[in-house]
């Protein structure tokens, strides 16, 4: 047991160190922001649009964006001819965030020969915190519907009813998706583009209304729209673009056909977005998902705020909108095309892979510079560019084992450069050439290379080409005239030599594992297939170390594809010797249940610089794993902290120290424990029993490794200890400072506050009446804050009085002990008479007899406010309840300006907490009584409920805390009542 206790202490210390290190890595070592700022070419102007029935939303507004015009513009009185787009801001978002999108669209319209232009509208939601408080969302959704109807009325004079595009950032994307619940509105929506939006589940589930909003939207869309979910055989890495859904579920064909015409596109920011992690940005109702690092001509990671002003990303979105817009036949206005399949192809071309004309035939003739190459490895470049077109023929007839070819072209831009053809000899010159050739550009993928030479790569199976196109004899590489450096690389190889299968290293694997000691010169492509990578916190660091390069700079591009997660492919680039030669591989979401990662592994394609030789190795990345663990699971910390406090409280209610002892002064009694770790492991088994029995509600579906729960729980244990020590220091050292701060906040005089504290100390039931009345009159957060302040001051005063009495008692004992010691030495000096000695001896005997009687009596236990460790834990639980209600309190403060009544989701649990706390103080709890073993068992059950049902649904913790307070007050009340009845 002693050894296990030491191991538990080391585990707790190691876990909190890992958590802090992961937090440091998460915020410090972030890739630089490569976004270019979007600048306006004219003064941004916003024309307010009157919304019908919008008076009930006095703090909201609808605006039309325009630039440079000095005269005010009213869209309701002016004939609007553009295609309408509505920007929906998100959590704490401003309506002015539309500037970058709209300004790029205005510039693009000026250079558009077809005359296509867009009308951008934006909504002002008063910068409400909709991600933290769910009471905002129904109001915002209803106002968005009113805005859509208003905009439809602006364009109602058209021959055809217009369709609208919604662009939502953050929670605005979820609001845009939620309007599809109303079929009358959904039929007018053409496309919804969500930017860094948590679509299927919130980032933090802080109140029941937020969860209800998500559940209602999900339930209705499940009936009205086709949903796609990955299966055990899903593998999106088999092709260069996203494949059709593998599983489709359609409840109603009529309504589903109508809502399926709406194109849903979602985008994620990538590693730089620390607010909405990538795994939350996709939805099972989407048609297309893309990460900004994989979008052509963007190829960078955006943080949560830069996603609305990043120039490269804004250009991509507007490029798509202009591609799906058209001028009506009467040239009167612009509209968005309603053919979803055509719009989807445009979206794929913009956000996934540029569209190429498949199987198009091109005629060349014998004119030009024609060459034939039969080598396996070719590096051909023209440093000073080309004056004329250059043709290279690559023979398809190879040895059977050389069936794969990787071809890379640099600086070719958007030209068609790869073809297949049947070569023939020229009659006069005998030169080999192709009269006509078939384009293979649909097999070419564009690789991000930052600001260096654009890279285009094709991976071809020569064996399949020969079987499919029997008459083909050669591949044709065409390099167009260019003033820049231009060329191509060819690598024909045996695929068995370029594919390496590895397993995800275990977390205890400390060593670096070699893959390839040295690659061959000219190697262009190598693929790693990683099995058993199932959790989003797992991470591998792949070290691609250049050993020898011809040029001082090199380029390595890595493409990461997760087979069960469509649209989550990412790119990473290495380009300089000054840069660390390492790449990180991880997955955005948990692997589906029963998914075979051996048959469908995560793939890492390395596109190497063929002028270099490399050493490739890999290892488990602890730094990346810890940072991802913090990012993915920091939301579990409140539940584990409450679990720890419940286990500590279970120990404290049955522990009573004697008055006047040093142990009674310790505030951390019960916190140095490891019992709560048993709860973590027991809940893993209990969860399976609950699911199989189907008697109790099904626990949260969090099928992650137990290592995650242990690290988070140990961090919660350390955090609880730090919180206790901090509270103790605040009680002893800074009680007066907090008292003065409370006076300044409440604007009470010192005399009034002293009277109130005295009344509440001697008659705590008034404490409960005051705080409950405040909570019902304002919001529960204000009542909890008032209760916390007074409880803290009462506990601080009681602790100071107890400490003062304790010190005086110890000083008095020292003083009383001195004469007796002296008296024991005086008889030996012979200075007193025999009578005096007898009197002193009699006095000493009486004193000894009194001390023996005092020792026979039972020492007085610490009850009431003297049991400081118990009340410090209650204070921390009250603080947790206050913090959990902070978002609703902020919403109440903001809504007061406009006289808006918002629901208070945790009012009743907070009233229970306040009433129970006042009752506990009135009864001078805790009292030394019977039945604590039953209360201890109930606290064990509550701790298990927290870990089974409250890790993701954080708002449920308010009910558990209220239940703990109610149980404590009920136990103390029943015991005192039974004792009084028994005395009668």
RAHU-V961841 format. One record per residue. N is the residue number from 1. RES is the residue in one letter. NEAR is the number of other ideal C-beta (glycine too) atoms within 12 Angstrom. Layout:
{{N;RES;NEAR} {N;RES;NEAR}}
//
This chain:
{{1;X;8} {2;X;8} {3;X;9} {4;X;14} {5;X;16} {6;X;13} {7;X;16} {8;X;27} {9;X;22} {10;X;17} {11;X;26} {12;X;34} {13;X;21} {14;X;22} {15;X;35} {16;X;29} {17;X;20} {18;X;31} {19;X;36} {20;X;23} {21;X;25} {22;X;34} {23;X;25} {24;X;17} {25;X;27} {26;X;30} {27;X;18} {28;X;14} {29;X;22} {30;X;22} {31;X;26} {32;X;14} {33;X;25} {34;X;26} {35;X;30} {36;X;21} {37;X;19} {38;X;30} {39;X;16} {40;X;26} {41;X;17} {42;X;18} {43;X;14} {44;X;29} {45;X;27} {46;X;30} {47;X;29} {48;X;25} {49;X;38} {50;X;22} {51;X;33} {52;X;21} {53;X;15} {54;X;25} {55;X;14} {56;X;17} {57;X;31} {58;X;17} {59;X;27} {60;X;34} {61;X;30} {62;X;39} {63;X;37} {64;X;41} {65;X;42} {66;X;36} {67;X;27} {68;X;17} {69;X;18} {70;X;10} {71;X;10} {72;X;14} {73;X;23} {74;X;19} {75;X;31} {76;X;22} {77;X;13} {78;X;19} {79;X;17} {80;X;35} {81;X;27} {82;X;41} {83;X;40} {84;X;46} {85;X;47} {86;X;51} {87;X;51} {88;X;52} {89;X;45} {90;X;43} {91;X;40} {92;X;26} {93;X;39} {94;X;29} {95;X;38} {96;X;26} {97;X;41} {98;X;45} {99;X;33} {100;X;39} {101;X;46} {102;X;43} {103;X;35} {104;X;38} {105;X;42} {106;X;35} {107;X;26} {108;X;30} {109;X;29} {110;X;17} {111;X;15} {112;X;24} {113;X;10} {114;X;16} {115;X;21} {116;X;32} {117;X;31} {118;X;45} {119;X;41} {120;X;49} {121;X;44} {122;X;44} {123;X;54} {124;X;34} {125;X;41} {126;X;27} {127;X;27} {128;X;41} {129;X;35} {130;X;48} {131;X;42} {132;X;36} {133;X;44} {134;X;42} {135;X;36} {136;X;45} {137;X;42} {138;X;26} {139;X;34} {140;X;40} {141;X;37} {142;X;27} {143;X;37} {144;X;48} {145;X;38} {146;X;31} {147;X;45} {148;X;43} {149;X;28} {150;X;33} {151;X;41} {152;X;29} {153;X;24} {154;X;34} {155;X;34} {156;X;19} {157;X;15} {158;X;24} {159;X;13} {160;X;21} {161;X;23} {162;X;37} {163;X;37} {164;X;43} {165;X;47} {166;X;48} {167;X;50} {168;X;50} {169;X;53} {170;X;46} {171;X;46} {172;X;50} {173;X;47} {174;X;50} {175;X;49} {176;X;48} {177;X;47} {178;X;42} {179;X;41} {180;X;43} {181;X;35} {182;X;27} {183;X;25} {184;X;18} {185;X;33} {186;X;35} {187;X;25} {188;X;38} {189;X;45} {190;X;42} {191;X;46} {192;X;49} {193;X;50} {194;X;46} {195;X;53} {196;X;48} {197;X;52} {198;X;41} {199;X;41} {200;X;30} {201;X;32} {202;X;41} {203;X;36} {204;X;36} {205;X;37} {206;X;38} {207;X;43} {208;X;30} {209;X;30} {210;X;39} {211;X;25} {212;X;23} {213;X;35} {214;X;35} {215;X;23} {216;X;24} {217;X;36} {218;X;27} {219;X;18} {220;X;27} {221;X;39} {222;X;27} {223;X;25} {224;X;33} {225;X;40} {226;X;32} {227;X;29} {228;X;33} {229;X;26} {230;X;30} {231;X;21} {232;X;19} {233;X;18} {234;X;29} {235;X;28} {236;X;32} {237;X;31} {238;X;17} {239;X;20} {240;X;29} {241;X;30} {242;X;35} {243;X;21} {244;X;18} {245;X;25} {246;X;24} {247;X;19} {248;X;19} {249;X;21} {250;X;23} {251;X;20} {252;X;19} {253;X;15} {254;X;13} {255;X;25} {256;X;26} {257;X;19} {258;X;26} {259;X;38} {260;X;33} {261;X;32} {262;X;40} {263;X;40} {264;X;43} {265;X;47} {266;X;44} {267;X;50} {268;X;48} {269;X;44} {270;X;44} {271;X;36} {272;X;34} {273;X;39} {274;X;31} {275;X;35} {276;X;41} {277;X;40} {278;X;45} {279;X;36} {280;X;40} {281;X;43} {282;X;41} {283;X;40} {284;X;30} {285;X;43} {286;X;40} {287;X;40} {288;X;41} {289;X;45} {290;X;46} {291;X;45} {292;X;46} {293;X;40} {294;X;43} {295;X;44} {296;X;36} {297;X;30} {298;X;38} {299;X;35} {300;X;37} {301;X;37} {302;X;45} {303;X;31} {304;X;38} {305;X;28} {306;X;35} {307;X;49} {308;X;45} {309;X;33} {310;X;41} {311;X;29} {312;X;33} {313;X;46} {314;X;45} {315;X;28} {316;X;38} {317;X;49} {318;X;37} {319;X;30} {320;X;44} {321;X;46} {322;X;35} {323;X;31} {324;X;36} {325;X;39} {326;X;28} {327;X;23} {328;X;23} {329;X;11} {330;X;12} {331;X;13} {332;X;19} {333;X;30} {334;X;35} {335;X;37} {336;X;41} {337;X;32} {338;X;27} {339;X;18} {340;X;28} {341;X;17} {342;X;22} {343;X;34} {344;X;32} {345;X;27} {346;X;33} {347;X;41} {348;X;34} {349;X;29} {350;X;35} {351;X;43} {352;X;36} {353;X;30} {354;X;29} {355;X;25} {356;X;29} {357;X;15} {358;X;15} {359;X;17} {360;X;17} {361;X;19} {362;X;26} {363;X;16} {364;X;28} {365;X;17} {366;X;22} {367;X;15} {368;X;25} {369;X;22} {370;X;33} {371;X;26} {372;X;26} {373;X;28} {374;X;22} {375;X;20} {376;X;29} {377;X;27} {378;X;30} {379;X;26} {380;X;28} {381;X;26} {382;X;26} {383;X;16} {384;X;13} {385;X;19} {386;X;27} {387;X;15} {388;X;17} {389;X;28} {390;X;31} {391;X;37} {392;X;37} {393;X;36} {394;X;44} {395;X;31} {396;X;34} {397;X;21} {398;X;27} {399;X;15} {400;X;12} {401;X;16} {402;X;30} {403;X;25} {404;X;31} {405;X;43} {406;X;43} {407;X;46} {408;X;44} {409;X;42} {410;X;37} {411;X;29} {412;X;35} {413;X;21} {414;X;19} {415;X;27} {416;X;32} {417;X;38} {418;X;40} {419;X;41} {420;X;41} {421;X;36} {422;X;26} {423;X;32} {424;X;22} {425;X;18} {426;X;18} {427;X;10} {428;X;8} {429;X;12} {430;X;12} {431;X;21} {432;X;26} {433;X;34} {434;X;36} {435;X;22} {436;X;22} {437;X;36} {438;X;31} {439;X;28} {440;X;40} {441;X;35} {442;X;26} {443;X;31} {444;X;35} {445;X;37} {446;X;34} {447;X;40} {448;X;38} {449;X;30} {450;X;27} {451;X;14} {452;X;24} {453;X;30} {454;X;32} {455;X;39} {456;X;40} {457;X;39} {458;X;41} {459;X;37} {460;X;39} {461;X;24} {462;X;37} {463;X;22} {464;X;19} {465;X;32} {466;X;25} {467;X;13} {468;X;17} {469;X;24} {470;X;12} {471;X;19} {472;X;29} {473;X;28} {474;X;37} {475;X;44} {476;X;42} {477;X;44} {478;X;39} {479;X;37} {480;X;28} {481;X;21} {482;X;28} {483;X;13} {484;X;21} {485;X;22} {486;X;32} {487;X;33} {488;X;44} {489;X;39} {490;X;39} {491;X;38} {492;X;37} {493;X;33} {494;X;21} {495;X;26} {496;X;13} {497;X;21} {498;X;33} {499;X;24} {500;X;28} {501;X;21} {502;X;32} {503;X;23} {504;X;34} {505;X;28} {506;X;19} {507;X;25} {508;X;9} {509;X;20} {510;X;12} {511;X;12} {512;X;20} {513;X;24} {514;X;17} {515;X;30} {516;X;29} {517;X;13} {518;X;18} {519;X;34} {520;X;24} {521;X;23} {522;X;27} {523;X;36} {524;X;44} {525;X;41} {526;X;35} {527;X;36} {528;X;35} {529;X;32} {530;X;39} {531;X;26} {532;X;26} {533;X;43} {534;X;31} {535;X;31} {536;X;36} {537;X;41} {538;X;40} {539;X;38} {540;X;41} {541;X;30} {542;X;43} {543;X;29} {544;X;40} {545;X;31} {546;X;34} {547;X;21} {548;X;19} {549;X;25} {550;X;16} {551;X;21} {552;X;14} {553;X;22} {554;X;31} {555;X;38} {556;X;44} {557;X;39} {558;X;38} {559;X;37} {560;X;39} {561;X;38} {562;X;42} {563;X;39} {564;X;39} {565;X;41} {566;X;39} {567;X;43} {568;X;40} {569;X;43} {570;X;40} {571;X;39} {572;X;40} {573;X;34} {574;X;36} {575;X;29} {576;X;19} {577;X;20} {578;X;11} {579;X;21} {580;X;20} {581;X;30} {582;X;26} {583;X;38} {584;X;34} {585;X;42} {586;X;41} {587;X;41} {588;X;40} {589;X;36} {590;X;28} {591;X;33} {592;X;27} {593;X;14} {594;X;16} {595;X;30} {596;X;20} {597;X;32} {598;X;19} {599;X;19} {600;X;32} {601;X;34} {602;X;45} {603;X;34} {604;X;41} {605;X;36} {606;X;43} {607;X;41} {608;X;43} {609;X;42} {610;X;41} {611;X;29} {612;X;35} {613;X;24} {614;X;36} {615;X;22} {616;X;38} {617;X;27} {618;X;34} {619;X;30} {620;X;33} {621;X;33} {622;X;29} {623;X;25} {624;X;31} {625;X;40} {626;X;37} {627;X;34} {628;X;35} {629;X;41} {630;X;34} {631;X;35} {632;X;38} {633;X;40} {634;X;34} {635;X;32} {636;X;38} {637;X;39} {638;X;40} {639;X;46} {640;X;42} {641;X;45} {642;X;48} {643;X;50} {644;X;46} {645;X;46} {646;X;48} {647;X;39} {648;X;41} {649;X;48} {650;X;34} {651;X;30} {652;X;38} {653;X;41} {654;X;28} {655;X;28} {656;X;30} {657;X;30} {658;X;21} {659;X;24} {660;X;23} {661;X;20} {662;X;15} {663;X;22} {664;X;30} {665;X;30} {666;X;24} {667;X;37} {668;X;29} {669;X;32} {670;X;37} {671;X;37} {672;X;25} {673;X;35} {674;X;32} {675;X;29} {676;X;44} {677;X;34} {678;X;23} {679;X;36} {680;X;39} {681;X;20} {682;X;23} {683;X;35} {684;X;28} {685;X;19} {686;X;25} {687;X;30} {688;X;15} {689;X;18} {690;X;21} {691;X;19} {692;X;13} {693;X;13} {694;X;10} {695;X;9} {696;X;17} {697;X;15} {698;X;17} {699;X;30} {700;X;28} {701;X;17} {702;X;30} {703;X;23} {704;X;28} {705;X;26} {706;X;22} {707;X;26} {708;X;38} {709;X;37} {710;X;35} {711;X;41} {712;X;43} {713;X;45} {714;X;37} {715;X;38} {716;X;45} {717;X;42} {718;X;35} {719;X;31} {720;X;41} {721;X;32} {722;X;24} {723;X;30} {724;X;38} {725;X;23} {726;X;21} {727;X;36} {728;X;32} {729;X;20} {730;X;28} {731;X;36} {732;X;26} {733;X;17} {734;X;20} {735;X;28} {736;X;18} {737;X;18} {738;X;28} {739;X;29} {740;X;17} {741;X;19} {742;X;29} {743;X;22} {744;X;15} {745;X;16} {746;X;23} {747;X;11} {748;X;22} {749;X;12} {750;X;17} {751;X;11} {752;X;15} {753;X;27} {754;X;17} {755;X;16} {756;X;29} {757;X;33} {758;X;19} {759;X;19} {760;X;33} {761;X;28} {762;X;19} {763;X;19} {764;X;35} {765;X;24} {766;X;22} {767;X;36} {768;X;34} {769;X;24} {770;X;28} {771;X;40} {772;X;31} {773;X;21} {774;X;28} {775;X;36} {776;X;20} {777;X;16} {778;X;27} {779;X;36} {780;X;41} {781;X;35} {782;X;34} {783;X;42} {784;X;44} {785;X;33} {786;X;38} {787;X;44} {788;X;37} {789;X;37} {790;X;39} {791;X;42} {792;X;34} {793;X;38} {794;X;40} {795;X;42} {796;X;35} {797;X;27} {798;X;34} {799;X;35} {800;X;24} {801;X;21} {802;X;31} {803;X;26} {804;X;16} {805;X;19} {806;X;26} {807;X;17} {808;X;15} {809;X;19} {810;X;18} {811;X;14} {812;X;14} {813;X;15} {814;X;14} {815;X;13} {816;X;15} {817;X;16} {818;X;14} {819;X;16} {820;X;21} {821;X;13} {822;X;13} {823;X;21} {824;X;16} {825;X;15} {826;X;19} {827;X;19} {828;X;11} {829;X;11} {830;X;11} {831;X;10} {832;X;17} {833;X;12} {834;X;11} {835;X;10} {836;X;16} {837;X;20} {838;X;14} {839;X;16} {840;X;23} {841;X;20} {842;X;14} {843;X;17} {844;X;21} {845;X;15} {846;X;14} {847;X;19} {848;X;15} {849;X;14} {850;X;15} {851;X;17} {852;X;12} {853;X;11} {854;X;13} {855;X;11} {856;X;10} {857;X;11} {858;X;11} {859;X;17} {860;X;17} {861;X;24} {862;X;34} {863;X;28} {864;X;30} {865;X;36} {866;X;32} {867;X;39} {868;X;42} {869;X;39} {870;X;46} {871;X;40} {872;X;42} {873;X;44} {874;X;42} {875;X;43} {876;X;44} {877;X;48} {878;X;42} {879;X;33} {880;X;43} {881;X;47} {882;X;35} {883;X;30} {884;X;42} {885;X;45} {886;X;31} {887;X;40} {888;X;43} {889;X;38} {890;X;27} {891;X;40} {892;X;35} {893;X;22} {894;X;27} {895;X;28} {896;X;17} {897;X;13} {898;X;20} {899;X;13} {900;X;22} {901;X;15} {902;X;33} {903;X;26} {904;X;34} {905;X;37} {906;X;45} {907;X;34} {908;X;23} {909;X;35} {910;X;43} {911;X;32} {912;X;33} {913;X;47} {914;X;47} {915;X;34} {916;X;39} {917;X;44} {918;X;36} {919;X;30} {920;X;44} {921;X;39} {922;X;27} {923;X;30} {924;X;25} {925;X;39} {926;X;37} {927;X;32} {928;X;29} {929;X;28} {930;X;18} {931;X;25} {932;X;28} {933;X;15} {934;X;20} {935;X;33} {936;X;27} {937;X;18} {938;X;26} {939;X;41} {940;X;28} {941;X;28} {942;X;38} {943;X;44} {944;X;35} {945;X;34} {946;X;46} {947;X;47} {948;X;36} {949;X;33} {950;X;38} {951;X;40} {952;X;32} {953;X;37} {954;X;41} {955;X;36} {956;X;34} {957;X;45} {958;X;44} {959;X;30} {960;X;43} {961;X;49} {962;X;35} {963;X;32} {964;X;45} {965;X;43} {966;X;28} {967;X;34} {968;X;44} {969;X;34} {970;X;25} {971;X;34} {972;X;35} {973;X;24} {974;X;22} {975;X;26} {976;X;27} {977;X;17} {978;X;17} {979;X;18} {980;X;12} {981;X;10} {982;X;11} {983;X;8} {984;X;7}}
//
